[in-house]
Amino acid sequence: MKIHLYLKDFRPLERPTGGMEKAVAGLAGGIVASGGEAILLCESDADHTIQTPEGYTIRCFRNDHKRKHLHLARGLRRYVESELNSASLVVLNAIFHPSVALFARLLRRHRVPYVVAPHDPYHESIFVKNAHLKWPYWYLIERPMLRRAAAVQVLDRRHGDLLRQRGVRTPVIEVINGYREADVLPVEEIKFRDSGTARLLFLGRIESINKGLDLLIDAFNQAAETADVELTIQGPDAGDLAALKAQAAALKHGNRIHFLPPDFKTSPAKLACAFDLFVIPSRFEGFSLAAMEAMLAARPVVISDIAGLAPHVRAAGCGVVVDATVESIRDGIRSLLARRADWPTMGMAGRAYALDRFRWPRIAAEAMAAYQNLHG
């Protein structure tokens, strides 16, 4: 079966670094590894056709429109007209993205079935930022597109409940995220410290509402009242870095909070190895590749319940699942700090679970079975 995956802003000539890019590329490679055929469709400043080492094809189409996010590349339109039909299936990746809605409309016109993979849950918190734009977009564009899809692809089946609460009855398929073999550290590189300052890491986009970093800073400050701890927040600035630094500076233990720029050259698992615990307290979160990669580094995890990885953290016994509140995050940190002697056992249990459950060929085989069922 041939699967087309669309991600408008995929960079075909660079190694994927963003979470969505890594997830889409990983699924494409997994589809090939499980016996299928995958073509990744994207748009850029030039036309490219690339055969990747993983076996999937990248077809990138030149988009020369001034407002690229409001227009599809002409070559992509021609590709749909000439190459796709009712026996095809396209997975559209992104949330609240005009190009995805435009592509869905084009596919409907040519009777090509599509699946929407938003990569984030439609949690109430996602509507907080730019609410005056998001709510009209939801009712006029996003929800109709989801209702007309063959399926909505979620990273956690629980996220389908949020869709139904918002009036979307479209079938839901669960396709979780996986890891690249190149990012798995040899076990001999994994070390544990049984004493000294406990070092916590958040790794990801520095953004308050989504990632809950404002909550984390306050929770950490409270936890630091009774513990020898440090927190490092590392990643690209999404616009909130200055405010978060000011928030930390105003707190009693803010001098124990450090901010670092992103390091795209080093694997997240290797970065996590320099710390003891990983914290991801998001208000809304699709899965959290960074937390999964921390599991691969055998680091116990504090993670908010909304994240698609949270049920796996529970199943593996490798961390604490919390609510996105200051009190719950604080208590989660304290509970792990009190179990320092258990960190190696917890960490290695999480690593073993991740190595087995998050293999892309296994995930892609399950996805392919779900895609085939959509065609009856």
BATIMAR-533940 format. One line per 4 residues: number of its first residue (from 1); their letters; for each residue x, y, z of C-alpha. Coordinates in steps of 0.2 Angstrom, whole numbers, plus 2048, in hexadecimal, padded with zeros to 3 digits. Layout:
BEGIN
NUM	a	X,Y,Z; ...
# end
This chain:
BEGIN
1	mkih	800,800,800; 806,811,7FB; 804,81F,809; 807,831,805
5	lylk	80B,83C,814; 80A,84F,812; 814,85B,81D; 815,86C,815
9	dfrp	824,872,81E; 82F,863,81E; 841,867,819; 846,859,80D
13	lerp	859,85D,80D; 85B,85E,820; 85A,852,82E; 849,853,836
17	tggm	84B,85C,847; 839,862,84B; 82D,855,854; 821,855,845
21	ekav	82F,853,838; 837,845,842; 826,83C,844; 821,83D,832
25	agla	832,837,82C; 832,829,838; 821,823,833; 826,824,821
29	ggiv	835,81A,824; 82B,80D,82F; 81F,80B,821; 82C,806,815
33	asgg	834,7FB,822; 824,7F2,824; 821,7EE,812; 818,7FE,80C
37	eail	81C,80D,801; 81D,81E,808; 81E,82F,7FF; 820,83E,809
41	lces	819,84E,801; 81F,85F,806; 821,871,7FF; 831,87C,7FE
45	dadh	83A,888,7F3; 83F,87B,7E6; 83A,86B,7DF; 842,85B,7E6
49	tiqt	840,849,7E4; 84A,83F,7F1; 84C,82D,7F4; 851,82B,807
53	pegy	85C,81E,80E; 84D,818,818; 844,814,808; 836,821,807
57	tirc	835,82E,7F9; 834,841,7FD; 82B,84B,7F0; 82D,85E,7F3
61	frnd	824,86A,7E8; 829,87C,7E5; 81D,889,7ED; 820,89A,7E6
65	hkrk	811,8A3,7ED; 815,8B2,7F8; 809,8AB,806; 80F,899,805
69	hlhl	804,894,814; 7F4,899,80B; 7F8,890,7FA; 7FD,87F,7F4
73	argl	80C,87D,7E8; 806,87B,7D6; 810,86B,7D4; 808,863,7E3
77	rryv	7F7,867,7DB; 7FC,85F,7CB; 803,850,7D4; 7F2,84D,7DD
81	esel	7E9,84E,7CC; 7F4,842,7C3; 7FA,836,7D0; 7ED,834,7DE
85	nsas	7DC,82C,7DD; 7CE,824,7E8; 7DA,816,7EC; 7E7,821,7F3
89	lvvl	7E9,827,805; 7F1,837,80B; 7F6,83B,81D; 7F5,84E,820
93	naif	801,853,82E; 7FE,863,838; 7F1,86C,843; 7E8,87D,83F
97	hpsv	7F2,87E,82F; 7EA,886,820; 7F4,87C,814; 7ED,86C,81B
101	alfa	7DC,872,819; 7DF,877,807; 7E7,867,803; 7D8,85E,80B
105	rllr	7CC,868,800; 7D7,863,7F1; 7D6,851,7F5; 7C3,851,7F8
109	rhrv	7C1,859,7E7; 7CB,84A,7DF; 7C3,83D,7EB; 7D3,838,7F3
113	pyvv	7D0,833,805; 7DB,83B,812; 7E0,839,824; 7E3,848,830
117	aphd	7F2,846,83C; 7F1,856,847; 800,850,852; 7F7,859,861
121	pyhe	7E7,856,86A; 7D9,863,868; 7DA,866,87B; 7D2,876,882
125	sifv	7E4,87E,885; 7E8,87E,872; 7DA,88B,870; 7E1,897,87D
129	knah	7EF,89F,872; 7E7,8A9,864; 7D5,8A4,869; 7CD,8B1,85E
133	lkwp	7D5,8A9,84F; 7D5,897,854; 7C2,895,858; 7BC,89C,848
137	ywyl	7C8,891,83F; 7C3,882,848; 7B0,884,844; 7B3,88A,832
141	ierp	7C2,880,82C; 7CA,873,838; 7BB,86A,83E; 7B2,868,82D
145	mlrr	7C3,861,826; 7C4,855,834; 7B2,84F,832; 7B5,84C,820
149	aaav	7C5,842,823; 7C6,82F,821; 7CE,82F,832; 7D6,83A,83F
153	qvld	7E8,833,844; 7EB,836,856; 7FB,832,861; 7F0,82C,86F
157	rrhg	7DF,825,86D; 7D9,82F,87C; 7DB,83E,871; 7CC,838,867
161	dllr	7C1,83C,876; 7C5,84E,874; 7C0,84D,862; 7AF,846,866
165	qrgv	7AC,853,873; 7AF,860,865; 7A2,858,85A; 7AE,84E,84F
169	rtpv	7A8,83C,84C; 7B5,837,83F; 7BE,826,842; 7CE,827,84D
173	ievi	7DE,81D,84A; 7EC,81D,856; 7FE,81E,84F; 80B,822,85D
177	ngyr	81C,829,85A; 82C,81F,859; 83F,821,859; 84D,821,84D
181	eadv	85A,813,84F; 868,820,84D; 862,829,85D; 863,81A,868
185	lpve	872,81B,874; 87C,80C,878; 878,806,889; 88A,808,88F
189	eikf	888,81B,88D; 87A,81C,899; 87F,821,8AB; 876,825,8BB
193	rdsg	87B,830,8C9; 876,82B,8DA; 87A,83B,8E3; 87D,84E,8E1
197	tarl	871,85B,8DA; 862,853,8D0; 862,85A,8BF; 852,85C,8B6
201	lflg	850,85F,8A3; 842,866,898; 846,864,886; 83B,86B,878
205	ries	833,87B,872; 834,889,87F; 822,88E,87F; 817,891,88E
209	inkg	805,88C,88A; 809,87C,880; 817,876,88A; 812,87C,89B
213	ldll	823,884,89F; 81B,891,8AA; 814,884,8B4; 824,87A,8B5
217	idaf	82E,889,8BB; 822,88C,8C9; 821,87A,8CE; 834,878,8CD
221	nqaa	836,887,8D9; 82B,87F,8E6; 833,86E,8E4; 844,877,8E6
225	etad	83F,87C,8F8; 843,86B,8FE; 84F,863,8F1; 860,866,8EA
229	velt	85A,868,8D7; 85E,871,8C7; 853,873,8B8; 859,876,8A6
233	iqgp	84D,87C,899; 854,879,887; 84D,87C,876; 848,888,869
237	dagd	83F,898,86F; 82D,899,869; 82B,8AA,86F; 82A,8A8,882
241	laal	83C,8A6,887; 83E,8B8,88E; 82E,8B7,898; 833,8A6,8A0
245	kaqa	844,8AC,8A4; 83C,8BB,8AD; 830,8B0,8B6; 83F,8A5,8BC
249	aalk	849,8B4,8C1; 83B,8BA,8CD; 83B,8AA,8D7; 845,8A5,8E6
253	hgnr	84D,896,8DD; 84D,89D,8CC; 860,89D,8CC; 85F,88A,8CB
257	ihfl	856,88B,8BA; 860,88B,8AA; 85B,88F,898; 865,888,88A
261	ppdf	864,88A,877; 85F,87B,86C; 86C,86E,867; 866,866,857
265	ktsp	877,85D,854; 875,852,864; 868,845,865; 85B,849,873
269	akla	85F,838,87B; 871,83D,87D; 86C,84E,884; 860,846,890
273	cafd	86F,83B,896; 877,84A,89E; 868,84C,8AA; 85F,841,8B7
277	lfvi	84D,844,8B3; 842,84A,8A5; 833,856,8A7; 826,85A,89A
281	psrf	817,862,8A2; 80D,867,893; 7FB,86E,893; 7F8,865,883
285	egfs	804,859,87A; 802,84C,86C; 80F,840,872; 820,848,877
289	laam	82E,841,86D; 83B,849,879; 834,83F,887; 834,82F,87D
293	eaml	846,833,879; 84A,836,88C; 843,825,88F; 84F,81E,882
297	aarp	85D,826,88D; 855,81D,89C; 850,82D,8A5; 840,82D,8B0
301	vvis	833,839,8AA; 826,845,8B1; 819,847,8A4; 808,84F,8A3
305	diag	7F9,843,8A0; 7F3,84B,890; 803,845,887; 801,836,87C
309	laph	811,82F,884; 809,82F,896; 800,81E,895; 811,817,890
313	vraa	81A,81F,89E; 80D,817,8AA; 80F,806,8A1; 822,806,8A2
317	gcgv	822,80C,8B4; 830,819,8AF; 829,829,8B6; 81B,833,8BD
321	vvda	80B,839,8B4; 805,84A,8BA; 7F7,857,8B6; 7FC,868,8AE
325	tves	7FB,871,8BE; 809,878,8C9; 804,86E,8D8; 804,85D,8CE
329	irdg	814,861,8C5; 81D,865,8D6; 816,855,8DE; 81C,84B,8CF
333	irsl	82E,852,8D0; 82E,84F,8E3; 828,83D,8E1; 836,839,8D5
337	larr	843,842,8DF; 83E,837,8EE; 842,827,8E4; 853,82B,8DE
341	adwp	859,819,8E2; 84C,813,8D6; 851,81E,8C7; 85D,811,8BE
345	tmgm	84F,804,8BF; 841,810,8B9; 84C,817,8AC; 852,806,8A5
349	agra	840,800,8A5; 83A,80F,89B; 849,80C,88F; 844,7F9,88C
353	yald	832,7FE,88A; 836,80C,87D; 842,801,873; 834,7F4,871
357	rfrw	824,7FE,86F; 82A,80D,865; 833,805,857; 82D,80D,847
361	pria	82B,7FD,83C; 81F,7F6,84A; 815,807,84B; 814,808,838
365	aeam	80E,7F7,836; 800,7FB,842; 7FC,80B,838; 7FC,802,827
369	aayq	7EF,7F6,82E; 7E4,805,833; 7E7,80D,822; 7E2,7FE,819
373	nlhg	7D2,7FC,823; 7CD,80E,81E; 7CC,807,80C; 7C1,7F8,812
# end
